[in-house]
Amino acid sequence: MQTFLSIALGVALFAVLAVLLSGVTVFARGGETNRRWSLRLMNLRVVTQAVAILILGLLMLLHYR
């Protein structure tokens, strides 16, 4: 179970990084692209961060149990 959660945490952290870099790219472009995608990407980043924190919490719970 810990191995699965460790892999899931890595995937979640990579997803956070990918969404963050996408948001920075959209912000740098500006204009209509920024207006259309910036809020969506920010919300997606918050969700991916929450998932990563939840997985990290589960890993800590299993480790210190």
C-alpha positions as CSV (number, residue, x, y, z in Angstrom):
1,M,0.0,0.0,0.0
2,Q,2.8,2.4,0.8
3,T,4.5,1.7,-2.5
4,F,1.3,2.5,-4.4
5,L,0.8,5.7,-2.4
6,S,4.4,6.7,-2.9
7,I,4.0,6.3,-6.7
8,A,0.7,8.2,-6.5
9,L,2.4,11.0,-4.6
10,G,5.1,11.3,-7.3
11,V,2.4,11.4,-10.0
12,A,0.4,14.0,-8.1
13,L,3.5,16.2,-7.6
14,F,4.4,16.0,-11.3
15,A,0.8,17.0,-12.1
16,V,1.1,20.0,-9.8
17,L,4.4,21.0,-11.5
18,A,2.8,20.6,-15.0
19,V,-0.2,22.7,-14.1
20,L,2.0,25.3,-12.5
21,L,4.2,25.6,-15.6
22,S,1.2,25.7,-17.9
23,G,-0.2,28.6,-15.8
24,V,3.1,30.5,-16.0
25,T,3.2,29.9,-19.8
26,V,-0.4,31.2,-20.2
27,F,0.3,34.2,-18.0
28,A,3.4,35.0,-20.1
29,R,1.4,34.9,-23.3
30,G,-1.3,37.3,-21.9
31,G,-4.2,38.5,-23.9
32,E,-7.3,36.4,-24.6
33,T,-5.5,33.2,-23.8
34,N,-4.7,34.4,-20.3
35,R,-8.3,35.6,-19.7
36,R,-9.7,32.2,-20.9
37,W,-7.3,29.8,-19.1
38,S,-5.7,31.5,-16.0
39,L,-8.6,30.9,-13.6
40,R,-9.2,27.3,-14.8
41,L,-5.5,26.5,-14.4
42,M,-5.3,28.1,-10.9
43,N,-8.3,26.1,-9.8
44,L,-6.8,22.9,-11.2
45,R,-3.5,23.7,-9.4
46,V,-5.4,24.0,-6.1
47,V,-7.1,20.7,-6.7
48,T,-3.9,18.9,-7.6
49,Q,-2.1,20.3,-4.6
50,A,-5.0,19.1,-2.3
51,V,-4.7,15.6,-3.8
52,A,-0.9,15.6,-3.2
53,I,-1.4,16.8,0.4
54,L,-4.0,14.1,1.0
55,I,-1.8,11.4,-0.3
56,L,1.1,12.7,1.7
57,G,-1.1,12.7,4.8
58,L,-2.1,9.1,4.1
59,L,1.5,8.1,3.8
60,M,2.4,9.7,7.1
61,L,-0.5,8.1,8.8
62,L,0.5,4.6,7.5
63,H,4.2,5.3,8.4
64,Y,3.6,6.4,12.0
65,R,0.9,3.9,12.8
